[in-house]
Amino acid sequence: MTNEFAPLPQLPLTFAQREKLEFEQSILFKQTYREEVPQAVKEARYAAISELLLDDAWMNFPGPDPDSSR
């Protein structure tokens, strides 16, 4: 195995991409997951996934209702 991860996808994310990233994030710090990867690299990957998921959520956040100002 290598110390490198697959590149992160570009925005906007598909449902499958989001699901895959959420799963990877959930197991990233499990003791046996990619033991050969240094902790700092795992932490950087976790942070990058978090930022990507947050940006994707922000892109998909509905704007204000145009009728709400009436």
N, C-alpha and C positions, 0 to 999 in steps of 0.2 A: 504494500500500500504506500501511497505517497502522502506527503504532508499537505498537499494542495487540495482545495475544495473546488467543486465545479463553479464556474462563474455564476453570479446572481443574475436572474432574468431582468429584462428591462420593464419599466412601467408602460402601460397598465398591466397588472398581473391577471392571469386567468384564474378561475376557481381552483384548478388543479395545481397551478404554480403556488398559489397562496397556501393551499392545503399541505403541499410538500414542504414548503419553507416552515410552516408552523410545526410540522412533525419534526423536521430536522432541529429546529430550535428547542423543542421539548426534550430531545434526547442528547443534545450537544454536550452536556456536562455529566452524563452517565459515566460511571467509572470505566466501563469496558468499551465505550464508543470512541473509536479512533485514538486508542491509547498512545500511538506514536506521535500524535500531533501535540505540540506544546500548549499548555494552558492559555498562554497569552494569545496564541493564534485562534484558539476556540473562542476566547472572549471577544476578540475582534470580529470574528464571524458572527457571533451572537448579536453584537451591536449593529453590524451591517444589516443583518436580517431584520432586526427590530426597526431600524430606520426605514428600510424598504417597505415593510408591512405598514408602518405608520404613514408613509407618503402615499401608499396605495389607498389606504383607508381615507386619507384626506381628499384624494382625487375623487373618490366615490361618495364623499359626504354630500348629501343633497343641500343645495343652497337654500336661501330663505324662500318661503312661499310668496310668490308675487301678489297673491290675494290677501296676505296677512296685513298689508299696510292700509287696507280699506277700513 
